[in-house]
Structure formats: C-alpha cells, structure tokens
Amino acid sequence: MAVNKRLTEPTFFLLTALADEPRHGYGIVKEVANLSNDQVHLKIGSLYGMLDRLVTDGLVEYDREEAWQGRLRRYYRITDAGRQALAAEAARMVVNARLAARRLDAPGPAPALGGES
C-alpha cells in the first residue's frame, strides 16, 4: 500500500489502536470505540476482513496467539509501513484542519453595496 493513500476512518482508528501495543480482535474493537469516543464501531465479522487486507497490504502483521478460555486469541501489531501510513494520514488531517480553521477565522465577505440587505 502506498504511504500517501488516504485511510478510511475505521482503518485510521484500527491502526491507531495498534500503535501502542499488539491487540487481539475484541481488544481492537474496544480500543477503536474508546479512541473514537464511540463514533466508530467495528463489527467482529468485518474486523477480520479489514485485518486480512491490512496484513496483505503490509500495514499490520500477526504478533502471536494465546490460549484463552479454550480458544486461541490472535494478536496483531502495526508494522513500520503501517506507522508511516498512520503518520501520513494524521499529517494530512492536521493540514486540512488548519485550512478549515483559517477559513473560519477569516473575515466574512464585505456587505453588498447598493442597498441590498
């Protein structure tokens, strides 16, 4: 995946959830909800499709598997390419937010001349 390709909001939050430590599927879902103030909700079924795509794209990799209550939990971690893609997206968002803030702070259009109210 090209580092400058725009990330979807769910992918942005998924990579952000993995930026500080490896997590398993349910841990990712909970962390994404927490990071997004409950604005982004990943469903387990779609999560694993996203993770498979991110592994294929080289942004995420398998970390380990652990047995938990008779089942295996697969943990994922962000790769260097994933960190680069996340950093590029965060920088893009900052630039766009600054642009919007400048426009909002700019004086409005001059009042129309000629008696229009």
NUVO-394933 format. One record per residue: x, y, z of N, C-alpha, C, CB in turn; residue in three letters. Coordinates in steps of 0.02 Angstrom, whole numbers, plus 32768, in hexadecimal, padded with zeros to 4 digits. Each point is the difference from the previous one (the first is absolute). Glycine has a CB too. Layout:
N
XYZXYZXYZXYZAla/...
This chain:
117
802A7FC580007FD6803B8000802C803E80007FA47FC2803DMet/804B806E7F9A8025803F7FFE7FF4802680417FF880047F82Ala/803E801980997FFC8023803F7FD1803C7FFB80747FDA801CVal/7F8780467FA87FD8803C7FFA7FB77FF27FF08066803A7FDCAsn/7F857F8880217FBA7FEF7FF37FD78011803E80217FA37FB0Lys/7FA6807D80457FD4801580377FE37FC380227FE5806B7FC4Arg/801B7F96807F7FE37FC980277FB78010800F80717FE68033Leu/7F667FE67FCD7FBB800A80168001800D804B7FD37FB57FA4Thr/7FF7806780767FFE800E804880067FC0802A7FB980637FE7Glu/80247F678008800A7FC3802780487FE67FFE7F8A7FE47FEAPro/8096801F7FDC80457FEA7FFA802E802D80287FE87FD17F8FThr/800D8071806E8027802F80287FFD7FEE804A7FEA805A7FABPhe/7FDA7F9A806F7FFA7FF08047801B7FBA80107F9C804B8005Phe/805E7F867FCD801C7FBD800B804C800480067FA07FCB7FC1Leu/80808059801280498007800480148027803F80077FFD7F82Leu/7FD280358090800E8026803D7FFA7FD3803D7FD680687FC9Thr/7FFA7F6A80377FF77FD28038803C7FD280077F8580047FEFAla/809D7FEE7FDA803A7FD380028042802580097FC17FB27FB8Leu/803D80918047803E8027800180277FF880417FC980517FB5Ala/80147FA2808380257FFD8040800E7FB880167FCB806B801FAsp/800E7F657FCB800C7FBA80147FD87FD07FD4801680268076Glu/80007F9C7F847FD97FCE7FDB7FBE7FF38024806A7FCB7FD4Pro/7F62802580067FBF7FF1801D7FDF7FC77FD87FF380788027Arg/7FDF7F667FFB7FD87FCD7FDF7FC080217FE780307FA48049His/7FA880387F917FC5801C7FDF7FD18027802E80097FA27FB3Gly/7FE1803F80837FD18022802D8022803D80207FC57F938016Tyr/807B80687FFA80258038801C8003803A7FCF80427FB18045Gly/7FC580407F7A800180337FCC7FBC80237FFD80567FBF7FBEIle/7F75801A80427FBC801C7FFD7FF48030803A7FD77F977FC7Val/803C805480757FF6802A803B802A803F7FFC7FE77F9B8043Lys/8058805F7FA8802D803A7FFE7FEA80317FCA805E7FB88029Glu/7F8B80307F9E7FE8802D7FCC7FC380278019802A7FB17FA7Val/7FA8802E807A7FC68023801C8017803580327FB87F997FF0Ala/80778056803B801A802E80318023803C7FDF800E7FA08050Asn/801E80537F81802680357FDF7FD280307FDA80617FB27FF7Leu/7F6A80337FED7FD380297FD67FC6801C802880207FBA7F9ESer/7FE3804180A47FC88017802A7FBE7FE17FEA803D806B8014Asn/7FC67F547FDF7FC67FD87FEB7FE180167FBE7FEB7FEC8077Asp/803D80347F5E7FE780157FBF800D7FCB7FCA801480778021Gln/801F7F5F7FEA80107FCA7FD07FF77FBE80248052804A7FBFVal/7F837F8C80257FF37FBE801D80117FCB7FCC7FA4802F804BHis/808F7FAA7FC380137FCA7FD37FDA7FC18014807380327FEFLeu/7F717FAD7FE17FE17FBF800C80357FCA7FF77F8D802A7FD9Lys/806F7FA4805180337FCA7FFE80057FE37FBA7FEA7FE68079Ile/7FDD800E7F6780027FE27FBD802680297FCE7F947FCC8019Gly/806280767FE78024802B7FD08047800E80187F9380347FDFSer/80797FC980638043800C801A80337FD17FE27FCD8029806ALeu/80237F977F9480317FD07FE8800D80077FB57FDC7FB2805ATyr/7FF280647F81800C80107FB9802F803B7FF97F8E7FD47FE4Gly/8068805F8046802D803A800080477FEB80137FA0804B801EMet/80667F8D801680427FEA801680237FD77FCA7FD77FFF8076Leu/80047FD47F69801E7FD97FC98019802E7FC97FB37FA0801BAsp/802780947FD48015802F7FCC803D802780167F8980097FD8Arg/8078800C806780398026801A803F7FD580047FB080498040Leu/80477F777FD0803A7FD27FFF80197FF97FB87FD37FC18065Val/800080367F6C80147FFA7FBA802380407FE87F9F7FB27FECThr/80488088802A801E80407FED8041800F80257F8E80297FE7Asp/80837FAE804C803E800A80247FFD8034803880397FDE7F99Gly/7F8A803880797FF8803380347FF97FE280467FCB80497FABLeu/80217F7880587FF57FDC803F801E7FBA7FF67F958043801EVal/80827F9F801980187FBB7FFC7FEA7FDB803E806380237FBCGlu/7F9F7F9B803F7FF07FD6803A8036800980347FC27FAC7FB8Tyr/802A8056808680308006803780097FBD80227FE180798011Asp/7FE87F6A800680037FC080237FB97FE68009806A8022803CArg/7F927FA07FDB7FC07FE2801480067FEA80487FE77FDB7F89Glu/7FE4802F809C7FFD7FEA80467FC07FDA800C804680638025Glu/7FBE7F6980047FC47FDC80137FDC8028803680357F907FE4Ala/7F89807780137FD7802380317FBC7FDF8002803D806D7FEDTrp/7FB17F78804C7FC07FDD800A7FF37FCC7FCA7FD480668038Gln/805F7F747FB97FF97FC97FD0800280157FB77FBF7FC88056Gly/804D80777F9C800480177FBB804380247FF67F82800B7FF8Arg/80927FF97FCA803C80267FF07FEE80477FEF80397F987FD6Leu/7FEB809780497FFA80467FEF803B80127FD57FC1801B806BArg/803280017F5B803680167FD4800A804B800B7FE67FA67FAAArg/8058806C806480128046800B8020801C7FC180117FEB807BTyr/7FE280557F79801A80237FC68029803B80187F9E7FDC7FB8Tyr/80938038801F8027803C800F800980287FBF803D7FC58060Arg/7FCE807B7FAA800C802D7FC780487FF67FE87FAA8054802CIle/80607FB27F9380437FFB7FE3801E80467FF77FE07F947FC5Thr/805E806F8027801E80417FF17FDA80237FC780717FD48025Asp/7F7B80067FA97FD8801E7FC97FBD8018801B80387FB47FADAla/7FAB802880827FC28016801E8008804180277FDC7F898006Gly/805C807C801E800F803E80258009803A7FD080377FBD805CArg/7FEA80377F6C800A80357FCE7FBD80167FE280727FD27FE6Gln/7F647FFE800B7FBE80107FE47FD68027803380057F997FB7Ala/7FFD805280887FDA80228035801B8047800A7FE97F928038Leu/805980767FC8801E804380087FEE802D7FC6805E7FCD8041Ala/7FA380187F827FEF80277FC57FB78017800380557FC17FBDAla/7F7E801280587FBA801280057FF4803380367FE17F8E7FD8Glu/8041806B80617FF980318036801980457FE9800F7FA48056Ala/8028805E7F85801A803F7FE67FD0801F7FCE80757FD78011Ala/7F6D80007FC57FCF80187FCF7FC4801F802480257FA87FADArg/7FC4803780887FC7801980268011804280227FDA7F8A8012Met/8063807D80088014803F8020800080397FCD80477FBF8052Val/7FD480357F73800280347FCC7FB980157FEE806C7FD17FD3Val/7F677FFE80247FBB80107FEF7FDD802580387FFD7F9B7FB7Asn/800F805280887FE1802380388019804880057FF67F92803DAla/804B80797FB7801A804480017FE2802B7FC9806B7FD4802FArg/7F8C800F7F967FE180247FC97FB98015801380467FBF7FADLeu/7F948013806D7FBB801080147FFF803580367FDD7F8C7FE2Ala/8050806F804F800280318037801280457FE580227FA68050Ala/800D805E7F81801180417FE27FC5801E7FDC80777FDB7FF3Arg/7F647FFC7FE97FC580197FDC7FCA80178030801B7FB37FA1Arg/7FDD802980957FCD801380318013804080247FE37F88800FLeu/805E80847FFB8018803B80228004803D7FD2803F7FB7804CAsp/7FBE803E7F73800780377FD07FC1802D800480497FB87FB4Ala/7FC1808980407FC5802B80007FD07FEC7FC88045805F8030Pro/7F7C7FAA7FDD7FCE7FED7FCE8001802E7FC57FB87FD1805AGly/802080217F747FFE802A7FC47FE6804680137FED7F9A7FB6Pro/802A809780257FEA8045800B7FB680067FF28072802C7FE2Ala/7F6B7FFF80427FB880087FF27FF7801A7FB97FE98016807APro/7FE07FD57F687FF180147FBB7FEF804B7FFF7FD77F8C7FE5Ala/803E80967FE77FF080467FF67FC080077FD8807B801E8005Leu/7F66801A80017FC5800C7FD67FBF7FF2802480457FE47F9EGly/7FBB801D80A37FC17FFB80247FE77FBA800E7FE7806A7FCFGly/803F7F62801F7FE97FBC800F80087FF3804A801F7FD97F8EGlu/7FB0800A809080037FF180487FF97FB6800C7FD28070801BSer/
